[in-house]
Amino acid sequence: MRDATLRDVAELAGVSARTVSNVVNGYARVTERTREKVERAIRELGYRPNVLARNLANGRSGQIAVVVPYLDTPYFAELLQAIIPRARERGYNVLIDQTDGDPAHERELIRRGARALLFDGMIFSPLGLAQEDLDDGDPTLPLVVLGERSSNGTFDHVGIDDVAASREATAHLIGLGRRRIAAIGDQPYPTGEAAQLRTLGYRRAHAEAGLPVDESLIISTPRFNRADGSGAMRLLLDRDDPPDAVFCYSDLVALGALHEVLDRGLRVPEDIAIVGYDDIEDGRYSNPTISTISPDKVTIATTAVERLLARIGSTEPLPGVEVRAGHRLIARRSTLGRHTPTSNHP
């Protein structure tokens, strides 16, 4: 059986071969409805663009980079699992880099540009760089930024509304009658924008409910990981007046906090209710399962790839675009108890 051709895709989608080429190459002038028809035909036929021929013609590498702080963080691993097939559908290989939050390495990546680094564009989740550091990047580098760094006009930014999501998580706990709600994960330094927005949402929920914030219940952590969550929870439980609920700024932090609470012989949620953030798979299988803020990872991944390929395919600079993906609160047993049906899915 012969391989599907571009003309086969055009015939099935009911469009011209030029339109299929525009979709494959990421040109922005294709309508969303047409793009969806073409991508559906590509999937149905198993069409793979001739990347080598295309690259020889336009001087590109056929590779995009995805740069994240940590590969051992499930959120980024799950996001990569959504990004890679979408890039592959468009004929691009994905190069993955881990920065460990090293600002020098992150700065070098955005300053050297795509040609020097042998890829055509980059999807970038910075950790070591503050907002103003992104202004020093190579303006010719096709760049899409994830997380909480607003566009400076030369790149696109894709993320969720951290303030709104954190307000919902905290309001969920308040609605359950919890009044001493701790927050684990604040990062009060220039590169901690995402954490600071989550703290703002936590404060906003208290203000809307007419409740004061006990500043001593806001615990900072250097990273969003299990060990930091456990350590912060230990500090809270050693108090004479421990919290009755905790909003954790990631599911890994929540898993660490859950471990510490259960290790002390306390019950979740009867003694302490816990909400996490990110909706990673581990939280769906913990005991109890973790209530969480679930970002729309598929939309984040799809939008990031589409925006990056549009930048790569454009012959003129495109203005920076801010894209907000959706999110939702998923209430599980760590806040609602055993009467909540167990589900392995959101």
WOHU-V925008 format. One record per residue. N is the residue number from 0. RES is the residue in three letters. SS is DSSP state (helix for helix, strand for strand, loop for the rest). PHI is phi as a letter, one per 40 degrees, with the letter a starting at -180 (* if undefined). D_LAST is the distance of its C-alpha to the last C-alpha in whole Angstrom. Layout:
n:N res:RES ss:SS phi:PHI d_last:D_LAST
n:N res:RES ss:SS phi:PHI d_last:D_LAST
//
This chain:
n:0 res:MET ss:loop phi:* d_last:40
n:1 res:ARG ss:loop phi:c d_last:40
n:2 res:ASP ss:loop phi:c d_last:37
n:3 res:ALA ss:loop phi:c d_last:36
n:4 res:THR ss:loop phi:b d_last:38
n:5 res:LEU ss:helix phi:d d_last:37
n:6 res:ARG ss:helix phi:c d_last:39
n:7 res:ASP ss:helix phi:c d_last:37
n:8 res:VAL ss:helix phi:c d_last:34
n:9 res:ALA ss:helix phi:c d_last:36
n:10 res:GLU ss:helix phi:c d_last:38
n:11 res:LEU ss:helix phi:c d_last:34
n:12 res:ALA ss:helix phi:c d_last:33
n:13 res:GLY ss:loop phi:g d_last:36
n:14 res:VAL ss:loop phi:b d_last:37
n:15 res:SER ss:loop phi:c d_last:39
n:16 res:ALA ss:helix phi:c d_last:39
n:17 res:ARG ss:helix phi:c d_last:40
n:18 res:THR ss:helix phi:c d_last:37
n:19 res:VAL ss:helix phi:c d_last:35
n:20 res:SER ss:helix phi:c d_last:36
n:21 res:ASN ss:helix phi:c d_last:35
n:22 res:VAL ss:helix phi:c d_last:32
n:23 res:VAL ss:helix phi:c d_last:32
n:24 res:ASN ss:loop phi:c d_last:34
n:25 res:GLY ss:loop phi:g d_last:31
n:26 res:TYR ss:loop phi:c d_last:34
n:27 res:ALA ss:loop phi:c d_last:33
n:28 res:ARG ss:loop phi:c d_last:35
n:29 res:VAL ss:loop phi:c d_last:33
n:30 res:THR ss:loop phi:c d_last:31
n:31 res:GLU ss:helix phi:c d_last:27
n:32 res:ARG ss:helix phi:c d_last:28
n:33 res:THR ss:helix phi:c d_last:30
n:34 res:ARG ss:helix phi:d d_last:28
n:35 res:GLU ss:helix phi:c d_last:25
n:36 res:LYS ss:helix phi:c d_last:28
n:37 res:VAL ss:helix phi:c d_last:30
n:38 res:GLU ss:helix phi:c d_last:26
n:39 res:ARG ss:helix phi:c d_last:25
n:40 res:ALA ss:helix phi:c d_last:29
n:41 res:ILE ss:helix phi:c d_last:29
n:42 res:ARG ss:helix phi:c d_last:26
n:43 res:GLU ss:helix phi:c d_last:27
n:44 res:LEU ss:helix phi:c d_last:31
n:45 res:GLY ss:loop phi:g d_last:29
n:46 res:TYR ss:loop phi:c d_last:32
n:47 res:ARG ss:loop phi:b d_last:32
n:48 res:PRO ss:loop phi:c d_last:34
n:49 res:ASN ss:loop phi:c d_last:38
n:50 res:VAL ss:helix phi:c d_last:37
n:51 res:LEU ss:helix phi:c d_last:40
n:52 res:ALA ss:helix phi:c d_last:42
n:53 res:ARG ss:helix phi:c d_last:40
n:54 res:ASN ss:helix phi:c d_last:40
n:55 res:LEU ss:helix phi:c d_last:44
n:56 res:ALA ss:helix phi:c d_last:44
n:57 res:ASN ss:helix phi:b d_last:43
n:58 res:GLY ss:loop phi:g d_last:43
n:59 res:ARG ss:loop phi:b d_last:39
n:60 res:SER ss:loop phi:c d_last:38
n:61 res:GLY ss:loop phi:g d_last:35
n:62 res:GLN ss:strand phi:b d_last:33
n:63 res:ILE ss:strand phi:b d_last:30
n:64 res:ALA ss:strand phi:b d_last:29
n:65 res:VAL ss:strand phi:b d_last:26
n:66 res:VAL ss:strand phi:b d_last:27
n:67 res:VAL ss:strand phi:b d_last:25
n:68 res:PRO ss:loop phi:c d_last:26
n:69 res:TYR ss:loop phi:a d_last:24
n:70 res:LEU ss:loop phi:c d_last:23
n:71 res:ASP ss:loop phi:c d_last:22
n:72 res:THR ss:loop phi:c d_last:19
n:73 res:PRO ss:helix phi:d d_last:16
n:74 res:TYR ss:helix phi:d d_last:15
n:75 res:PHE ss:helix phi:c d_last:18
n:76 res:ALA ss:helix phi:c d_last:18
n:77 res:GLU ss:helix phi:c d_last:14
n:78 res:LEU ss:helix phi:c d_last:16
n:79 res:LEU ss:helix phi:c d_last:19
n:80 res:GLN ss:helix phi:c d_last:17
n:81 res:ALA ss:helix phi:c d_last:16
n:82 res:ILE ss:helix phi:c d_last:20
n:83 res:ILE ss:helix phi:d d_last:22
n:84 res:PRO ss:helix phi:c d_last:22
n:85 res:ARG ss:helix phi:c d_last:22
n:86 res:ALA ss:helix phi:c d_last:25
n:87 res:ARG ss:helix phi:c d_last:26
n:88 res:GLU ss:helix phi:d d_last:26
n:89 res:ARG ss:loop phi:c d_last:28
n:90 res:GLY ss:loop phi:g d_last:31
n:91 res:TYR ss:loop phi:b d_last:30
n:92 res:ASN ss:strand phi:c d_last:30
n:93 res:VAL ss:strand phi:b d_last:28
n:94 res:LEU ss:strand phi:c d_last:30
n:95 res:ILE ss:strand phi:b d_last:28
n:96 res:ASP ss:strand phi:b d_last:29
n:97 res:GLN ss:strand phi:b d_last:28
n:98 res:THR ss:loop phi:c d_last:30
n:99 res:ASP ss:loop phi:f d_last:30
n:100 res:GLY ss:loop phi:g d_last:30
n:101 res:ASP ss:loop phi:c d_last:34
n:102 res:PRO ss:helix phi:c d_last:35
n:103 res:ALA ss:helix phi:c d_last:38
n:104 res:HIS ss:helix phi:c d_last:36
n:105 res:GLU ss:helix phi:c d_last:33
n:106 res:ARG ss:helix phi:c d_last:36
n:107 res:GLU ss:helix phi:c d_last:38
n:108 res:LEU ss:helix phi:c d_last:35
n:109 res:ILE ss:helix phi:c d_last:35
n:110 res:ARG ss:helix phi:c d_last:39
n:111 res:ARG ss:helix phi:c d_last:40
n:112 res:GLY ss:helix phi:g d_last:39
n:113 res:ALA ss:helix phi:c d_last:37
n:114 res:ARG ss:helix phi:c d_last:41
n:115 res:ALA ss:helix phi:c d_last:42
n:116 res:LEU ss:helix phi:b d_last:38
n:117 res:LEU ss:loop phi:g d_last:38
n:118 res:PHE ss:loop phi:b d_last:35
n:119 res:ASP ss:loop phi:c d_last:35
n:120 res:GLY ss:loop phi:a d_last:32
n:121 res:MET ss:strand phi:a d_last:30
n:122 res:ILE ss:strand phi:c d_last:26
n:123 res:PHE ss:strand phi:b d_last:27
n:124 res:SER ss:loop phi:b d_last:24
n:125 res:PRO ss:loop phi:c d_last:27
n:126 res:LEU ss:loop phi:b d_last:28
n:127 res:GLY ss:loop phi:c d_last:31
n:128 res:LEU ss:loop phi:b d_last:32
n:129 res:ALA ss:loop phi:c d_last:33
n:130 res:GLN ss:helix phi:d d_last:32
n:131 res:GLU ss:helix phi:c d_last:36
n:132 res:ASP ss:helix phi:c d_last:36
n:133 res:LEU ss:helix phi:c d_last:34
n:134 res:ASP ss:helix phi:c d_last:37
n:135 res:ASP ss:helix phi:c d_last:40
n:136 res:GLY ss:loop phi:c d_last:38
n:137 res:ASP ss:loop phi:c d_last:39
n:138 res:PRO ss:loop phi:c d_last:39
n:139 res:THR ss:loop phi:c d_last:40
n:140 res:LEU ss:loop phi:c d_last:36
n:141 res:PRO ss:loop phi:c d_last:34
n:142 res:LEU ss:strand phi:b d_last:31
n:143 res:VAL ss:strand phi:b d_last:27
n:144 res:VAL ss:strand phi:b d_last:26
n:145 res:LEU ss:strand phi:b d_last:22
n:146 res:GLY ss:loop phi:g d_last:22
n:147 res:GLU ss:loop phi:b d_last:24
n:148 res:ARG ss:loop phi:b d_last:27
n:149 res:SER ss:loop phi:c d_last:29
n:150 res:SER ss:loop phi:c d_last:30
n:151 res:ASN ss:loop phi:c d_last:34
n:152 res:GLY ss:loop phi:h d_last:35
n:153 res:THR ss:loop phi:b d_last:35
n:154 res:PHE ss:loop phi:b d_last:32
n:155 res:ASP ss:strand phi:c d_last:28
n:156 res:HIS ss:strand phi:b d_last:26
n:157 res:VAL ss:strand phi:b d_last:22
n:158 res:GLY ss:strand phi:a d_last:19
n:159 res:ILE ss:loop phi:b d_last:17
n:160 res:ASP ss:loop phi:c d_last:19
n:161 res:ASP ss:helix phi:c d_last:19
n:162 res:VAL ss:helix phi:c d_last:21
n:163 res:ALA ss:helix phi:c d_last:19
n:164 res:ALA ss:helix phi:c d_last:16
n:165 res:SER ss:helix phi:c d_last:18
n:166 res:ARG ss:helix phi:c d_last:20
n:167 res:GLU ss:helix phi:c d_last:17
n:168 res:ALA ss:helix phi:c d_last:15
n:169 res:THR ss:helix phi:c d_last:19
n:170 res:ALA ss:helix phi:c d_last:20
n:171 res:HIS ss:helix phi:d d_last:17
n:172 res:LEU ss:helix phi:c d_last:19
n:173 res:ILE ss:helix phi:c d_last:22
n:174 res:GLY ss:helix phi:c d_last:21
n:175 res:LEU ss:loop phi:c d_last:20
n:176 res:GLY ss:loop phi:g d_last:24
n:177 res:ARG ss:loop phi:c d_last:24
n:178 res:ARG ss:loop phi:b d_last:27
n:179 res:ARG ss:loop phi:b d_last:27
n:180 res:ILE ss:strand phi:b d_last:24
n:181 res:ALA ss:strand phi:c d_last:25
n:182 res:ALA ss:strand phi:b d_last:23
n:183 res:ILE ss:strand phi:b d_last:23
n:184 res:GLY ss:strand phi:h d_last:23
n:185 res:ASP ss:strand phi:c d_last:26
n:186 res:GLN ss:loop phi:b d_last:28
n:187 res:PRO ss:loop phi:c d_last:31
n:188 res:TYR ss:loop phi:a d_last:33
n:189 res:PRO ss:loop phi:d d_last:33
n:190 res:THR ss:loop phi:c d_last:31
n:191 res:GLY ss:loop phi:c d_last:28
n:192 res:GLU ss:helix phi:d d_last:27
n:193 res:ALA ss:helix phi:c d_last:23
n:194 res:ALA ss:helix phi:c d_last:24
n:195 res:GLN ss:helix phi:c d_last:26
n:196 res:LEU ss:helix phi:c d_last:24
n:197 res:ARG ss:helix phi:c d_last:21
n:198 res:THR ss:helix phi:c d_last:25
n:199 res:LEU ss:helix phi:c d_last:26
n:200 res:GLY ss:helix phi:c d_last:22
n:201 res:TYR ss:helix phi:d d_last:23
n:202 res:ARG ss:helix phi:c d_last:26
n:203 res:ARG ss:helix phi:c d_last:26
n:204 res:ALA ss:helix phi:c d_last:24
n:205 res:HIS ss:helix phi:c d_last:26
n:206 res:ALA ss:helix phi:c d_last:29
n:207 res:GLU ss:helix phi:c d_last:27
n:208 res:ALA ss:helix phi:c d_last:27
n:209 res:GLY ss:loop phi:g d_last:31
n:210 res:LEU ss:loop phi:b d_last:30
n:211 res:PRO ss:loop phi:c d_last:32
n:212 res:VAL ss:loop phi:c d_last:30
n:213 res:ASP ss:loop phi:c d_last:32
n:214 res:GLU ss:helix phi:d d_last:32
n:215 res:SER ss:helix phi:c d_last:33
n:216 res:LEU ss:helix phi:c d_last:29
n:217 res:ILE ss:strand phi:c d_last:28
n:218 res:ILE ss:strand phi:b d_last:28
n:219 res:SER ss:strand phi:c d_last:28
n:220 res:THR ss:loop phi:b d_last:27
n:221 res:PRO ss:loop phi:c d_last:29
n:222 res:ARG ss:loop phi:b d_last:25
n:223 res:PHE ss:loop phi:c d_last:22
n:224 res:ASN ss:loop phi:b d_last:22
n:225 res:ARG ss:helix phi:c d_last:22
n:226 res:ALA ss:helix phi:c d_last:25
n:227 res:ASP ss:helix phi:c d_last:26
n:228 res:GLY ss:helix phi:c d_last:23
n:229 res:SER ss:helix phi:c d_last:25
n:230 res:GLY ss:helix phi:c d_last:28
n:231 res:ALA ss:helix phi:c d_last:27
n:232 res:MET ss:helix phi:c d_last:26
n:233 res:ARG ss:helix phi:c d_last:29
n:234 res:LEU ss:helix phi:c d_last:31
n:235 res:LEU ss:helix phi:c d_last:29
n:236 res:LEU ss:helix phi:c d_last:30
n:237 res:ASP ss:loop phi:c d_last:34
n:238 res:ARG ss:loop phi:c d_last:34
n:239 res:ASP ss:loop phi:c d_last:36
n:240 res:ASP ss:loop phi:b d_last:34
n:241 res:PRO ss:loop phi:c d_last:30
n:242 res:PRO ss:loop phi:c d_last:27
n:243 res:ASP ss:loop phi:b d_last:25
n:244 res:ALA ss:strand phi:a d_last:22
n:245 res:VAL ss:strand phi:b d_last:21
n:246 res:PHE ss:strand phi:b d_last:19
n:247 res:CYS ss:strand phi:b d_last:18
n:248 res:TYR ss:loop phi:c d_last:18
n:249 res:SER ss:loop phi:a d_last:16
n:250 res:ASP ss:helix phi:c d_last:14
n:251 res:LEU ss:helix phi:c d_last:17
n:252 res:VAL ss:helix phi:c d_last:19
n:253 res:ALA ss:helix phi:c d_last:17
n:254 res:LEU ss:helix phi:c d_last:17
n:255 res:GLY ss:helix phi:c d_last:21
n:256 res:ALA ss:helix phi:c d_last:21
n:257 res:LEU ss:helix phi:d d_last:20
n:258 res:HIS ss:helix phi:d d_last:22
n:259 res:GLU ss:helix phi:c d_last:25
n:260 res:VAL ss:helix phi:c d_last:24
n:261 res:LEU ss:helix phi:c d_last:24
n:262 res:ASP ss:helix phi:c d_last:27
n:263 res:ARG ss:loop phi:c d_last:29
n:264 res:GLY ss:loop phi:g d_last:28
n:265 res:LEU ss:loop phi:c d_last:26
n:266 res:ARG ss:loop phi:b d_last:23
n:267 res:VAL ss:loop phi:b d_last:20
n:268 res:PRO ss:loop phi:b d_last:19
n:269 res:GLU ss:loop phi:d d_last:23
n:270 res:ASP ss:loop phi:c d_last:25
n:271 res:ILE ss:loop phi:a d_last:22
n:272 res:ALA ss:strand phi:c d_last:19
n:273 res:ILE ss:strand phi:b d_last:17
n:274 res:VAL ss:strand phi:b d_last:14
n:275 res:GLY ss:strand phi:b d_last:14
n:276 res:TYR ss:strand phi:a d_last:13
n:277 res:ASP ss:loop phi:h d_last:11
n:278 res:ASP ss:loop phi:f d_last:8
n:279 res:ILE ss:loop phi:c d_last:10
n:280 res:GLU ss:helix phi:c d_last:10
n:281 res:ASP ss:helix phi:d d_last:12
n:282 res:GLY ss:helix phi:c d_last:10
n:283 res:ARG ss:helix phi:c d_last:8
n:284 res:TYR ss:helix phi:b d_last:12
n:285 res:SER ss:loop phi:c d_last:14
n:286 res:ASN ss:loop phi:b d_last:16
n:287 res:PRO ss:loop phi:c d_last:15
n:288 res:THR ss:loop phi:c d_last:11
n:289 res:ILE ss:loop phi:c d_last:11
n:290 res:SER ss:strand phi:c d_last:10
n:291 res:THR ss:strand phi:a d_last:10
n:292 res:ILE ss:strand phi:c d_last:10
n:293 res:SER ss:strand phi:b d_last:8
n:294 res:PRO ss:strand phi:c d_last:11
n:295 res:ASP ss:loop phi:c d_last:11
n:296 res:LYS ss:helix phi:c d_last:12
n:297 res:VAL ss:helix phi:c d_last:13
n:298 res:THR ss:helix phi:c d_last:15
n:299 res:ILE ss:helix phi:d d_last:17
n:300 res:ALA ss:helix phi:c d_last:18
n:301 res:THR ss:helix phi:c d_last:19
n:302 res:THR ss:helix phi:c d_last:21
n:303 res:ALA ss:helix phi:c d_last:22
n:304 res:VAL ss:helix phi:c d_last:24
n:305 res:GLU ss:helix phi:c d_last:25
n:306 res:ARG ss:helix phi:c d_last:27
n:307 res:LEU ss:helix phi:c d_last:28
n:308 res:LEU ss:helix phi:c d_last:30
n:309 res:ALA ss:helix phi:c d_last:31
n:310 res:ARG ss:helix phi:c d_last:33
n:311 res:ILE ss:helix phi:c d_last:34
n:312 res:GLY ss:helix phi:c d_last:36
n:313 res:SER ss:loop phi:c d_last:37
n:314 res:THR ss:loop phi:c d_last:41
n:315 res:GLU ss:loop phi:b d_last:41
n:316 res:PRO ss:loop phi:d d_last:39
n:317 res:LEU ss:loop phi:b d_last:36
n:318 res:PRO ss:loop phi:c d_last:35
n:319 res:GLY ss:loop phi:c d_last:32
n:320 res:VAL ss:loop phi:b d_last:29
n:321 res:GLU ss:strand phi:b d_last:26
n:322 res:VAL ss:strand phi:b d_last:23
n:323 res:ARG ss:strand phi:b d_last:20
n:324 res:ALA ss:loop phi:c d_last:17
n:325 res:GLY ss:loop phi:c d_last:14
n:326 res:HIS ss:strand phi:a d_last:12
n:327 res:ARG ss:strand phi:a d_last:10
n:328 res:LEU ss:strand phi:c d_last:9
n:329 res:ILE ss:strand phi:b d_last:7
n:330 res:ALA ss:loop phi:c d_last:9
n:331 res:ARG ss:loop phi:b d_last:9
n:332 res:ARG ss:helix phi:c d_last:13
n:333 res:SER ss:helix phi:c d_last:14
n:334 res:THR ss:helix phi:b d_last:15
n:335 res:LEU ss:helix phi:b d_last:15
n:336 res:GLY ss:loop phi:g d_last:16
n:337 res:ARG ss:loop phi:c d_last:17
n:338 res:HIS ss:loop phi:c d_last:17
n:339 res:THR ss:loop phi:c d_last:13
n:340 res:PRO ss:loop phi:d d_last:12
n:341 res:THR ss:loop phi:c d_last:10
n:342 res:SER ss:loop phi:a d_last:7
n:343 res:ASN ss:loop phi:c d_last:7
n:344 res:HIS ss:loop phi:b d_last:4
n:345 res:PRO ss:loop phi:d d_last:0
//
